[in-house]
Amino acid sequence: MKKPFIALTIGLVLTGCSNAEIINSSAQSVDAAVPIEEKLIDSEVTEQPIKKETPQENTDSIEKKDEVIKVVSNPDDLLVLVNKKNTLPEDYEPSDLVAPNIPFSFEEDIPKRYVRKAAAEALEELFAAAKEEQIELLGASGYRSYSRQEAIFASNVAKKGEKEARRVSAEAGQSEHQTGLAMDVTSKYVGYDLIEEFGETKEGIWLKNNAHKYGFIIRYPKEKEDITGYIYEPWHIRYVGKDVATVIYENGYTFEEYLSQR
């Protein structure tokens, strides 16, 4: 199913279920706090859930700049790998997006408040545990559509050039946010921004040491850019389930390294 094309006004800005509701994908609003990748004004594309397909092996591929990029055919798999070599279908939108009952750095009911149900329930547990230890976390950005990511990447290319843009943001289809399994997390101690310094705060340290207990991993760890393809992002957590997350945490793996050893 193709999404309608609309014009986006791009404005560059420097540098995530107990009471959940199904996503209202037509919501349109300007974000109060803008994640590092979301460097433009929100203008969400109206999207409709697509029909789910039976999970299968990655079989389709496209060629780009002498690279072979696989188009994943199992996007609903909780362990789906999405990176520069594995891209999601343009029309993929998870059918079970819900809003987790956690605090956010913005008030609007917009798509980035939503994640898939399994991730939402785990986020609620993680945030509750953090609160018990006087750790104040806030969700900053969850689900992101293909069209939204396309505009973000184009904006970064215009500002930084393609080489640098590819280090700090994903091309459309290559963002984990489109899976509905990722959430960017922030805190008031970094001004609700998504910056590397978050990893040095008590919130960032707690998240790194405890996320796996609730099924999350720090998706882009420090000094692993040669493997993940992206700079260190201590704020970006990805749901993979408790068992997998624990193995990754205890062995210091990236998600790519874990999957290569299965």
KASULRA-V761633 format. One record per backbone hydrogen bond with DSSP energy under -1.0 kcal/mol. CO is the residue of the C=O (numbers start at 1). NH is the residue of the N-H. Records with the same first field share a line. If there is no record, write none. Layout:
CO: NH / NH
This chain:
24: 27
37: 39
60: 71
62: 69
64: 67
67: 64
69: 62
70: 87
74: 77
77: 80
85: 70
86: 83
87: 72
89: 92
96: 117
97: 23
98: 115
100: 102
103: 139
108: 110
110: 113
111: 114
112: 142
114: 143
115: 98
116: 120
117: 121
118: 122
119: 123
120: 124
121: 125
122: 126
123: 127
124: 128
125: 129
126: 130
127: 131
128: 132
130: 135
131: 134
138: 186
139: 105
141: 184
145: 149
146: 150
147: 151
148: 152
149: 153
150: 154
151: 155
152: 156
153: 157
154: 158
155: 159
156: 160
157: 161
161: 165
162: 166
164: 167 / 168
165: 169
167: 231
171: 174
173: 88
175: 178
176: 179
177: 144
180: 116
181: 239
183: 237
184: 140 / 141
186: 138
187: 190 / 192
188: 191
190: 193
195: 198
196: 199
197: 200
198: 201
201: 205
202: 206
203: 207
204: 208
205: 209
206: 210
207: 211
210: 213
211: 214 / 216
212: 215
215: 240 / 241
217: 219 / 238
220: 233
221: 224
224: 227 / 228
225: 229
233: 236
235: 185
236: 219
237: 183
238: 217
241: 245
242: 246
243: 247
244: 248
245: 249
246: 250
247: 251
248: 253
254: 258
255: 259
256: 260
258: 261
